[in-house]
Amino acid sequence: MKGRLAGLAAVVVTVTLTSVAAAGPAVTKQRVVVTSKLIPQKTFVLTPSTAGALKLDSGTVSVLSGNPRNTMRNGQRVSIFPKNVYTFSGKRGSFTVRERTEWVDVSNVNTKYGFPPGVGIGTWTLVRGTGQYAGVTGGGRSGHAGLGSPWLAQHEGFLTAP
């Protein structure tokens, strides 16, 4: 009899602990799109594509870009930027992403900024944030069209708020 009561007590404790753990806050990934006009406006709009903690935001963006590593792929020059850093400062807070991009030229005529027009694709990770972005993690992919002026970018991915 004592063995049955001990077994029953163990089952009750297990069910109780499982219920408490399941009742904790649900963490969900939220799909977002960050559209930027990098040159000349230096502006962005963050638009949530799914429901979640992050809300529509807009503001300014700054970019720190290191020197590219150039390589050839099938006869085409590819410029790899391994550590671009974007800081988005909006009305609801700020967030910083680190991005790795690969660019290819679409013309051999330089823009007024001294480089040829190009397109780029990349991957990005959110590294820190304030306001609504405090504690947020995640990342995704990006696409760029650099025509000198304008230079447009779109970062799409999934973010998780605490």
ROVOVEX-729426 format. One record per atom (N, C-alpha, C): residue in three letters; atom name; z negated, x negated, y negated. Coordinates in Angstrom, 1 decimal, padded with zeros to 4 digits. Each point is the difference from the previous one (the first is absolute). Layout:
# ROVOVEX-729426
SITE resn name     c3     c1     c2
SITE  ALA   CA      Z      X      Y
...
This chain:
# ROVOVEX-729426
SITE resn name     c3     c1     c2
SITE  MET    N  000.0 -000.8  001.2
SITE  MET   CA  000.0  000.8 -001.2
SITE  MET    C  000.0 -000.9 -001.3
SITE  LYS    N -000.8 -001.0  000.1
SITE  LYS   CA -000.1 -000.9 -001.2
SITE  LYS    C  001.4 -000.7 -000.2
SITE  GLY    N  000.7 -000.3  001.0
SITE  GLY   CA  001.3 -000.6 -000.1
SITE  GLY    C  001.0  000.9 -000.7
SITE  ARG    N -000.1  001.3  000.4
SITE  ARG   CA  000.9  001.0 -000.6
SITE  ARG    C -000.3  000.2 -001.5
SITE  LEU    N -001.2  000.0 -000.3
SITE  LEU   CA -000.4  000.2 -001.4
SITE  LEU    C  000.4 -001.2 -000.8
SITE  ALA    N -000.1 -001.2  000.5
SITE  ALA   CA  000.4 -001.3 -000.7
SITE  ALA    C  001.5  000.1 -000.2
SITE  GLY    N  000.7  000.4  001.0
SITE  GLY   CA  001.5  000.0 -000.1
SITE  GLY    C  000.4  001.1 -001.0
SITE  LEU    N -000.6  001.1  000.0
SITE  LEU   CA  000.3  001.1 -001.0
SITE  LEU    C -000.4 -000.5 -001.4
SITE  ALA    N -001.1 -000.7 -000.2
SITE  ALA   CA -000.3 -000.6 -001.3
SITE  ALA    C  001.0 -001.0 -000.5
SITE  ALA    N  000.5 -000.8  000.9
SITE  ALA   CA  001.0 -001.0 -000.3
SITE  ALA    C  001.3  000.7 -000.5
SITE  VAL    N  000.4  001.1  000.7
SITE  VAL   CA  001.2  000.7 -000.4
SITE  VAL    C -000.2  000.6 -001.4
SITE  VAL    N -001.2  000.6 -000.2
SITE  VAL   CA -000.2  000.7 -001.3
SITE  VAL    C  000.0 -001.1 -001.1
SITE  VAL    N -000.6 -001.2  000.2
SITE  VAL   CA  000.1 -001.0 -001.0
SITE  VAL    C  001.4 -000.5 -000.3
SITE  THR    N  000.8 -000.2  001.1
SITE  THR   CA  001.4 -000.4 -000.2
SITE  THR    C  000.8  001.0 -000.8
SITE  VAL    N -000.2  001.3  000.4
SITE  VAL   CA  000.8  001.1 -000.7
SITE  VAL    C -000.4  000.0 -001.5
SITE  THR    N -001.3 -000.1 -000.3
SITE  THR   CA -000.5  000.0 -001.3
SITE  THR    C  000.5 -001.2 -000.8
SITE  LEU    N  000.0 -001.2  000.5
SITE  LEU   CA  000.5 -001.1 -000.7
SITE  LEU    C  001.5  000.1 -000.2
SITE  THR    N  000.7  000.5  000.9
SITE  THR   CA  001.5  000.2 -000.1
SITE  THR    C  000.3  001.0 -001.1
SITE  SER    N -000.8  001.1 -000.1
SITE  SER   CA  000.2  001.0 -001.0
SITE  SER    C -000.3 -000.6 -001.4
SITE  VAL    N -001.0 -000.7 -000.1
SITE  VAL   CA -000.4 -000.6 -001.3
SITE  VAL    C  001.1 -001.0 -000.5
SITE  ALA    N  000.5 -000.8  000.9
SITE  ALA   CA  001.1 -001.0 -000.3
SITE  ALA    C  001.2  000.8 -000.4
SITE  ALA    N  000.4  001.0  000.7
SITE  ALA   CA  001.2  000.8 -000.3
SITE  ALA    C -000.2  000.7 -001.4
SITE  ALA    N -001.2  000.3 -000.4
SITE  ALA   CA -000.2  000.8 -001.2
SITE  ALA    C  000.1 -000.9 -001.2
SITE  GLY    N  000.1 -001.3  000.1
SITE  GLY   CA  000.2 -001.0 -001.1
SITE  GLY    C  001.2  000.3 -000.8
SITE  PRO    N  000.2 -000.7 -001.1
SITE  PRO   CA  001.2  000.3 -000.8
SITE  PRO    C  001.3 -000.5  000.7
SITE  ALA    N  001.0  000.9 -000.1
SITE  ALA   CA  001.2 -000.3  000.7
SITE  ALA    C  000.8 -000.9 -001.0
SITE  VAL    N  000.5 -001.1  000.5
SITE  VAL   CA  000.8 -001.0 -000.7
SITE  VAL    C  001.4  000.3  000.3
SITE  THR    N  000.8  000.3 -001.0
SITE  THR   CA  001.4  000.3  000.3
SITE  THR    C  000.9 -000.9 -000.9
SITE  LYS    N  001.2 -000.4  000.5
SITE  LYS   CA  000.9 -000.7 -000.7
SITE  LYS    C  000.8  000.9 -000.9
SITE  GLN    N  000.2 -000.4 -001.2
SITE  GLN   CA  000.7  000.8 -001.0
SITE  GLN    C  001.3 -000.7 -000.4
SITE  ARG    N  001.1  000.7  000.2
SITE  ARG   CA  001.3 -000.6 -000.4
SITE  ARG    C  000.2  000.0 -001.5
SITE  VAL    N  000.4 -001.1 -000.6
SITE  VAL   CA  000.2 -000.1 -001.5
SITE  VAL    C  001.3 -000.7 -000.3
SITE  VAL    N  000.6  000.4 -001.1
SITE  VAL   CA  001.2 -000.7 -000.5
SITE  VAL    C -000.4 -000.5 -001.5
SITE  VAL    N  000.2 -001.3 -000.2
SITE  VAL   CA -000.2 -000.6 -001.3
SITE  VAL    C  001.4 -000.4 -000.5
SITE  THR    N  000.5  000.7 -001.1
SITE  THR   CA  001.3 -000.2 -000.6
SITE  THR    C -000.3 -000.8 -001.3
SITE  SER    N  000.7 -001.1 -000.1
SITE  SER   CA -000.2 -000.9 -001.2
SITE  SER    C  001.3 -000.3 -000.7
SITE  LYS    N -000.1 -000.1 -001.4
SITE  LYS   CA  001.0 -000.5 -000.8
SITE  LYS    C -000.5 -001.3 -000.5
SITE  LEU    N  000.3 -001.1  000.7
SITE  LEU   CA -000.7 -001.3 -000.3
SITE  LEU    C  000.6 -000.7 -001.3
SITE  ILE    N  001.3  000.1 -000.2
SITE  ILE   CA  000.6 -000.6 -001.2
SITE  ILE    C  000.9  001.1 -000.6
SITE  PRO    N -000.1  000.3 -001.2
SITE  PRO   CA -000.9 -000.5 -001.0
SITE  PRO    C -001.3  000.8 -000.2
SITE  GLN    N -000.1  001.2  000.6
SITE  GLN   CA -001.1  000.9 -000.3
SITE  GLN    C -001.4 -000.5  000.5
SITE  LYS    N  000.0 -000.6  001.1
SITE  LYS   CA -001.3 -000.4  000.7
SITE  LYS    C -000.9  001.2  000.2
SITE  THR    N  000.5  001.0  000.6
SITE  THR   CA -000.7  001.3  000.2
SITE  THR    C  000.1  000.3  001.5
SITE  PHE    N -000.9  000.9  000.5
SITE  PHE   CA  000.0  000.5  001.4
SITE  PHE    C -000.5  001.4  000.0
SITE  VAL    N  000.3  000.7  001.1
SITE  VAL   CA -000.5  001.3  000.3
SITE  VAL    C -000.4  000.0  001.5
SITE  LEU    N -001.3  000.3  000.4
SITE  LEU   CA -000.4  000.1  001.4
SITE  LEU    C  000.0  001.5  000.3
SITE  THR    N  000.8  000.3  001.0
SITE  THR   CA  000.1  001.4  000.4
SITE  THR    C -000.5  000.2  001.5
SITE  PRO    N -001.1  000.7  000.2
SITE  PRO   CA -000.3  000.2  001.4
SITE  PRO    C  001.0  000.9  000.7
SITE  SER    N  000.4 -000.3  001.2
SITE  SER   CA  000.9  000.8  000.8
SITE  SER    C -000.7  000.9  001.0
SITE  THR    N -001.2 -000.3  000.2
SITE  THR   CA -000.9  000.8  000.9
SITE  THR    C -001.3  000.3 -000.6
SITE  ALA    N -000.7  001.0  000.4
SITE  ALA   CA -001.4  000.3 -000.6
SITE  ALA    C -000.9 -001.1  000.3
SITE  GLY    N -001.0 -000.2 -000.9
SITE  GLY   CA -001.0 -001.1  000.2
SITE  GLY    C -000.8 -000.2 -001.2
SITE  ALA    N -000.7 -001.1  000.0
SITE  ALA   CA -000.9 -000.3 -001.1
SITE  ALA    C  000.7 -000.5 -001.3
SITE  LEU    N  001.2 -000.7  000.2
SITE  LEU   CA  000.7 -000.5 -001.1
SITE  LEU    C  000.8  001.1 -000.7
SITE  LYS    N -000.1 -000.1 -001.3
SITE  LYS   CA  000.7  001.0 -000.9
SITE  LYS    C  001.2 -000.7 -000.8
SITE  LEU    N  000.9  000.8 -000.5
SITE  LEU   CA  001.1 -000.4 -000.8
SITE  LEU    C -000.6 -000.9 -001.1
SITE  ASP    N  000.7 -001.2 -000.3
SITE  ASP   CA -000.5 -000.9 -001.0
SITE  ASP    C  001.2 -000.7 -000.6
SITE  SER    N -000.1 -000.5 -001.2
SITE  SER   CA  001.0 -000.8 -000.7
SITE  SER    C -000.6 -000.9 -000.9
SITE  GLY    N  000.8 -001.0 -000.4
SITE  GLY   CA -000.5 -001.0 -001.0
SITE  GLY    C  001.0 -001.2  000.0
SITE  THR    N -000.6 -001.2 -000.2
SITE  THR   CA  000.8 -001.2 -000.2
SITE  THR    C -000.2 -000.9  001.3
SITE  VAL    N  001.0 -000.9  000.1
SITE  VAL   CA  000.0 -001.0  001.1
SITE  VAL    C  000.3 -001.3 -000.5
SITE  SER    N -000.6 -001.0  000.6
SITE  SER   CA  000.3 -001.4 -000.3
SITE  SER    C  000.3 -000.7  001.4
SITE  VAL    N  000.9 -001.0 -000.1
SITE  VAL   CA  000.4 -000.7  001.2
SITE  VAL    C -000.2 -001.5 -000.2
SITE  LEU    N -000.6 -000.6  001.0
SITE  LEU   CA  000.0 -001.5  000.1
SITE  LEU    C  000.8 -000.4  001.2
SITE  SER    N  001.0 -000.8 -000.2
SITE  SER   CA  000.9 -000.4  001.0
SITE  SER    C  000.0 -001.5  000.2
SITE  GLY    N -000.1 -000.5  001.2
SITE  GLY   CA  000.1 -001.5  000.2
SITE  GLY    C  001.4 -000.4  000.1
SITE  ASN    N  000.2 -001.3  000.3
SITE  ASN   CA  001.3 -000.5  000.2
SITE  ASN    C  000.5  000.4  001.4
SITE  PRO    N  001.3  000.3  000.0
SITE  PRO   CA  000.5  000.5  001.3
SITE  PRO    C  000.4 -001.2  000.9
SITE  ARG    N  000.0  000.3  001.3
SITE  ARG   CA  000.5 -000.9  001.0
SITE  ARG    C  001.4  000.5  000.3
SITE  ASN    N  001.0 -000.8 -000.2
SITE  ASN   CA  001.4  000.4  000.3
SITE  ASN    C  000.5 -000.5  001.3
SITE  THR    N  000.6  000.9  000.7
SITE  THR   CA  000.6 -000.3  001.3
SITE  THR    C  001.4  000.6  000.2
SITE  MET    N  000.7 -000.4  001.0
SITE  MET   CA  001.3  000.6  000.2
SITE  MET    C  000.0  000.8  001.3
SITE  ARG    N  000.5  001.2  000.0
SITE  ARG   CA  000.1  000.8  001.2
SITE  ARG    C  001.5  000.5  000.1
SITE  ASN    N  000.6 -000.5  001.0
SITE  ASN   CA  001.4  000.4  000.2
SITE  ASN    C  000.9 -000.3 -001.2
SITE  GLY    N -000.2 -001.0 -000.7
SITE  GLY   CA  000.8 -000.4 -001.2
SITE  GLY    C -000.5  000.6 -001.3
SITE  GLN    N -001.0  000.8  000.1
SITE  GLN   CA -000.5  000.7 -001.3
SITE  GLN    C -001.4 -000.6 -000.3
SITE  ARG    N -000.2 -000.3 -001.3
SITE  ARG   CA -001.2 -000.5 -000.5
SITE  ARG    C -001.1  001.1 -000.1
SITE  VAL    N -001.1 -000.2  000.6
SITE  VAL   CA -001.1  000.9 -000.1
SITE  VAL    C -001.2 -000.7 -000.7
SITE  SER    N -000.5  000.7 -001.0
SITE  SER   CA -001.2 -000.6 -000.7
SITE  SER    C -001.2  000.8  000.5
SITE  ILE    N -001.0 -000.8  000.5
SITE  ILE   CA -001.2  000.6  000.6
SITE  ILE    C -001.1 -000.3 -001.0
SITE  PHE    N -000.7  001.1 -000.5
SITE  PHE   CA -001.2 -000.1 -000.8
SITE  PHE    C -001.2  000.4  000.9
SITE  PRO    N -000.8 -001.0  000.4
SITE  PRO   CA -001.0  000.3  001.0
SITE  PRO    C -001.3  000.7 -000.6
SITE  LYS    N -000.2 -000.2 -001.3
SITE  LYS   CA -001.3  000.5 -000.5
SITE  LYS    C  000.1  000.6 -001.4
SITE  ASN    N  000.9  001.0 -000.2
SITE  ASN   CA  000.0  000.7 -001.2
SITE  ASN    C -001.3  000.8 -000.2
SITE  VAL    N -000.5  000.1 -001.2
SITE  VAL   CA -001.2  000.8 -000.2
SITE  VAL    C  000.3  001.0 -001.2
SITE  TYR    N -000.2  001.3  000.4
SITE  TYR   CA  000.2  001.1 -001.0
SITE  TYR    C -001.4  000.6 -000.3
SITE  THR    N -000.3  000.2 -001.3
SITE  THR   CA -001.2  000.6 -000.5
SITE  THR    C  000.5  001.3 -000.7
SITE  PHE    N -000.4  001.1  000.6
SITE  PHE   CA  000.3  001.4 -000.5
SITE  PHE    C -001.3  000.5 -000.8
SITE  SER    N  000.1  000.2 -001.3
SITE  SER   CA -001.1  000.5 -000.7
SITE  SER    C  000.3  001.4 -000.5
SITE  GLY    N -000.7  001.0  000.6
SITE  GLY   CA  000.3  001.4 -000.3
SITE  GLY    C -001.2  000.7 -000.7
SITE  LYS    N  000.2  001.3 -000.2
SITE  LYS   CA -001.1  000.8 -000.6
SITE  LYS    C -001.1  000.2  000.9
SITE  ARG    N  000.2 -000.1  001.4
SITE  ARG   CA -001.1  000.3  000.9
SITE  ARG    C -000.6 -001.3  000.6
SITE  GLY    N  000.5 -001.1 -000.5
SITE  GLY   CA -000.5 -001.3  000.5
SITE  GLY    C  001.1 -001.0  000.2
SITE  SER    N -000.3 -001.2  000.5
SITE  SER   CA  001.0 -001.0  000.2
SITE  SER    C  000.0 -000.4  001.5
SITE  PHE    N  001.1 -000.6  000.4
SITE  PHE   CA  000.1 -000.5  001.4
SITE  PHE    C  001.0 -001.2  000.0
SITE  THR    N -000.2 -000.9  000.9
SITE  THR   CA  000.8 -001.2  000.1
SITE  THR    C  000.6 -000.1  001.4
SITE  VAL    N  001.3 -000.3  000.0
SITE  VAL   CA  000.6 -000.1  001.3
SITE  VAL    C  000.6 -001.4  000.1
SITE  ARG    N  000.0 -000.6  001.2
SITE  ARG   CA  000.7 -001.2  000.3
SITE  ARG    C  001.3  000.3  000.8
SITE  GLU    N  001.1 -000.6 -000.3
SITE  GLU   CA  001.3  000.4  000.6
SITE  GLU    C  000.8 -001.2  000.4
SITE  ARG    N  000.6  000.1  001.1
SITE  ARG   CA  001.0 -001.0  000.4
SITE  ARG    C  001.4  000.7 -000.1
SITE  THR    N  000.9 -000.6 -000.8
SITE  THR   CA  001.3  000.6 -000.1
SITE  THR    C  001.1 -001.0  000.3
SITE  GLU    N  001.1  000.5  000.5
SITE  GLU   CA  001.2 -000.8  000.2
SITE  GLU    C  001.2  000.6 -000.8
SITE  TRP    N  000.6 -000.8 -000.9
SITE  TRP   CA  001.0  000.4 -000.9
SITE  TRP    C  001.3 -000.6  000.4
SITE  VAL    N  001.1  000.8 -000.3
SITE  VAL   CA  001.4 -000.5  000.1
SITE  VAL    C  000.7  000.3 -001.2
SITE  ASP    N  000.9 -000.8 -000.5
SITE  ASP   CA  000.7  000.2 -001.2
SITE  ASP    C  001.2  001.0  000.3
SITE  VAL    N  000.3  000.8 -001.0
SITE  VAL   CA  001.1  000.9  000.1
SITE  VAL    C  001.2 -000.4 -000.9
SITE  SER    N -000.2 -001.1 -000.7
SITE  SER   CA  001.1 -000.5 -001.0
SITE  SER    C -000.3 -001.4 -000.2
SITE  ASN    N  001.0 -000.8 -000.5
SITE  ASN   CA -000.3 -001.4 -000.4
SITE  ASN    C  000.0 -000.1 -001.5
SITE  VAL    N -000.1  001.1 -000.7
SITE  VAL   CA -000.1  000.0 -001.5
SITE  VAL    C -001.5  000.1 -000.3
SITE  ASN    N -000.5 -000.9 -000.8
SITE  ASN   CA -001.4  000.1 -000.4
SITE  ASN    C -000.2  001.1 -001.0
SITE  THR    N -001.2  000.6  000.0
SITE  THR   CA -000.4  001.0 -001.0
SITE  THR    C -000.5 -000.8 -001.2
SITE  LYS    N -000.4  000.7 -001.0
SITE  LYS   CA -000.5 -000.6 -001.2
SITE  LYS    C -001.4 -000.7  000.3
SITE  TYR    N -000.6  000.3  001.1
SITE  TYR   CA -001.3 -000.6  000.4
SITE  TYR    C  000.2 -001.3  000.8
SITE  GLY    N  001.3 -000.4  000.2
SITE  GLY   CA  000.3 -001.3  000.7
SITE  GLY    C  000.1  000.1  001.5
SITE  PHE    N  000.0  001.1  000.6
SITE  PHE   CA  000.2  000.1  001.4
SITE  PHE    C  001.0  001.1  000.3
SITE  PRO    N  000.6 -000.1  001.2
SITE  PRO   CA  001.0  001.1  000.4
SITE  PRO    C -000.6  001.3  000.4
SITE  PRO    N  000.7  001.1 -000.1
SITE  PRO   CA -000.6  001.2  000.5
SITE  PRO    C -000.2 -000.1  001.5
SITE  GLY    N -001.0  000.7  000.5
SITE  GLY   CA -000.2  000.0  001.4
SITE  GLY    C -000.8  001.2  000.5
SITE  VAL    N -000.1  000.0  001.3
SITE  VAL   CA -000.8  001.1  000.7
SITE  VAL    C -001.0 -000.7  000.9
SITE  GLY    N -001.2  000.6  000.1
SITE  GLY   CA -001.0 -000.6  000.9
SITE  GLY    C -000.7  001.1  000.8
SITE  ILE    N -000.5 -000.5  001.1
SITE  ILE   CA -000.9  000.9  000.8
SITE  ILE    C -001.2 -000.8  000.4
SITE  GLY    N -001.1  000.7  000.2
SITE  GLY   CA -001.2 -000.8  000.3
SITE  GLY    C -001.1  000.8  000.7
SITE  THR    N -001.1 -000.6  000.2
SITE  THR   CA -001.2  000.6  000.5
SITE  THR    C -001.2 -000.3 -000.9
SITE  TRP    N -000.9  001.0 -000.1
SITE  TRP   CA -001.1 -000.2 -001.0
SITE  TRP    C -001.3  000.5  000.6
SITE  THR    N -001.1 -000.6 -000.5
SITE  THR   CA -001.4  000.4  000.4
SITE  THR    C -000.8  000.1 -001.3
SITE  LEU    N -000.8  001.1  000.0
SITE  LEU   CA -000.9  000.2 -001.1
SITE  LEU    C -001.2 -001.0  000.2
SITE  VAL    N -000.4 -000.8 -001.0
SITE  VAL   CA -001.0 -001.0  000.1
SITE  VAL    C -001.3  000.4 -000.7
SITE  ARG    N  000.1  000.8 -001.1
SITE  ARG   CA -001.3  000.4 -000.7
SITE  ARG    C  000.4  001.1 -000.9
SITE  GLY    N -001.1  000.8 -000.4
SITE  GLY   CA  000.2  001.1 -000.9
SITE  GLY    C -001.3  000.4 -000.7
SITE  THR    N  000.2  000.7 -001.1
SITE  THR   CA -001.1  000.6 -000.7
SITE  THR    C  000.2  001.5 -000.2
SITE  GLY    N -001.0  000.7 -000.5
SITE  GLY   CA  000.2  001.5 -000.2
SITE  GLY    C  000.3  000.7  001.3
SITE  GLN    N  001.0  000.8  000.0
SITE  GLN   CA  000.4  000.7  001.3
SITE  GLN    C  000.5 -000.9  001.1
SITE  TYR    N  000.3 -001.2 -000.4
SITE  TYR   CA  000.5 -001.0  001.0
SITE  TYR    C -001.0 -000.9  000.5
SITE  ALA    N -001.3  000.1 -000.4
SITE  ALA   CA -001.1 -000.8  000.5
SITE  ALA    C -000.2  000.2  001.5
SITE  GLY    N  000.1 -001.1  000.8
SITE  GLY   CA -000.2  000.1  001.4
SITE  GLY    C  001.2  000.4  000.8
SITE  VAL    N  001.1  000.3 -000.7
SITE  VAL   CA  001.2  000.5  000.7
SITE  VAL    C  000.7 -001.1  000.7
SITE  THR    N  000.5  000.2  001.2
SITE  THR   CA  000.7 -001.0  000.8
SITE  THR    C  001.4  000.6  000.4
SITE  GLY    N  000.9 -000.9  000.4
SITE  GLY   CA  001.3  000.4  000.5
SITE  GLY    C  001.1 -000.8 -000.6
SITE  GLY    N  001.2  000.5  000.3
SITE  GLY   CA  001.2 -000.7 -000.5
SITE  GLY    C  001.3  000.7  000.5
SITE  GLY    N  001.1 -000.7 -000.1
SITE  GLY   CA  001.3  000.7  000.4
SITE  GLY    C  001.1 -000.9 -000.3
SITE  ARG    N  001.2  000.6 -000.3
SITE  ARG   CA  001.2 -000.7 -000.2
SITE  ARG    C  000.5  000.2 -001.5
SITE  SER    N  000.9 -000.8 -000.5
SITE  SER   CA  000.5  000.1 -001.3
SITE  SER    C  001.5 -000.2 -000.1
SITE  GLY    N  000.6  000.5 -001.0
SITE  GLY   CA  001.4 -000.2 -000.3
SITE  GLY    C  000.1 -000.3 -001.5
SITE  HIS    N  000.9 -000.9 -000.4
SITE  HIS   CA  000.2 -000.4 -001.4
SITE  HIS    C  001.5 -000.1 -000.3
SITE  ALA    N  000.3  000.4 -001.2
SITE  ALA   CA  001.3 -000.2 -000.6
SITE  ALA    C -000.2 -000.8 -001.3
SITE  GLY    N  000.4 -001.2  000.0
SITE  GLY   CA -000.2 -000.9 -001.2
SITE  GLY    C  001.3 -000.2 -000.7
SITE  LEU    N  000.3  000.7 -001.0
SITE  LEU   CA  001.2 -000.2 -000.8
SITE  LEU    C -000.2 -000.7 -001.3
SITE  GLY    N -001.1 -000.8  000.0
SITE  GLY   CA -000.4 -000.6 -001.3
SITE  GLY    C -000.8  001.0 -000.8
SITE  SER    N  000.7  000.9 -000.6
SITE  SER   CA -000.7  001.1 -000.7
SITE  SER    C  000.9  001.2  000.2
SITE  PRO    N -000.4  000.9  000.8
SITE  PRO   CA -001.3  000.3  000.6
SITE  PRO    C -000.2 -000.8  001.3
SITE  TRP    N -001.3 -000.1  000.4
SITE  TRP   CA -000.4 -000.4  001.3
SITE  TRP    C -000.9  001.1  000.5
SITE  LEU    N  000.4  000.7  001.1
SITE  LEU   CA -000.7  001.1  000.5
SITE  LEU    C -000.6 -000.4  001.4
SITE  ALA    N -001.2  000.6  000.3
SITE  ALA   CA -000.6 -000.2  001.3
SITE  ALA    C -000.6  001.3  000.5
SITE  GLN    N -000.1  000.1  001.3
SITE  GLN   CA -000.7  001.1  000.6
SITE  GLN    C -000.8 -000.6  001.2
SITE  HIS    N -001.3  000.3  000.0
SITE  HIS   CA -001.0 -000.4  001.0
SITE  HIS    C -000.4  001.3  000.8
SITE  GLU    N  000.3  000.0  001.2
SITE  GLU   CA -000.4  001.2  000.8
SITE  GLU    C -000.9 -000.4  001.2
SITE  GLY    N -001.0  000.8  000.3
SITE  GLY   CA -000.8 -000.4  001.1
SITE  GLY    C -001.2  001.0  000.2
SITE  PHE    N -001.0 -000.5  000.8
SITE  PHE   CA -001.2  000.8  000.3
SITE  PHE    C -001.2 -000.7 -000.5
SITE  LEU    N -000.9  000.7 -000.7
SITE  LEU   CA -001.2 -000.5 -000.5
SITE  LEU    C -001.2  000.9  000.5
SITE  THR    N -001.1 -000.7  000.3
SITE  THR   CA -001.2  000.7  000.5
SITE  THR    C -001.1 -000.2 -001.0
SITE  ALA    N -000.6  001.1 -000.5
SITE  ALA   CA -001.1 -000.1 -001.0
SITE  ALA    C -001.3  000.1  000.8
SITE  PRO    N -001.1 -000.6 -000.5
SITE  PRO   CA -001.2  000.0  000.8
SITE  PRO    C -000.7  001.4  000.0
